[in-house]
Amino acid sequence: MKLVVVSPQHKQEYDDVEWIEAFTPVGSLIVQQGHAPIIVTLIAGSDFTFTRAITGEKKIIKLIRPGFLEVNRMSVLALITQDI
């Protein structure tokens, strides 16, 4: 699955993401390829975590400010309102 992370200063793209975990006002959201489309708010003070499929590398972004997550069947767009 493709993940695009956009912040005020940067844009990073990952083409090999296996899963994503994000925290929303209603709880934890786990996203894998094929997930139903959804748009959610990311809460400040939480972790945005994803794992790359090929390397198994786990990345964590500490969210200081809120953001947004747009999930489609084959891709995810994370709008982060802080520099990463």
Steps between C-alpha positions, in 0.01 A plus 500: 500500500621850428532758780553870437585714805468875442616760752541878461864456392526147356330229300609139545374204298523133593391240243534191716296556819354186659286664770433833670380576852354840579310641797174682437248662738306170505801269554777314321473437126699226325518528120616235254471484123137466393363693800169674440538868408482735798616845608591547868658756730834409660521608862783709641732326745469160333727281287451441128665165432557302183701196392668457163426166335835428335737590784267456800619841619261663747476880491336718765404865461418676827208732433528827690207653313186345351490386139285313249508157339335414168479125437426346160513133399860518371643816658500722808563875522609638839484878540719588797480858629857503634836460337633144495 
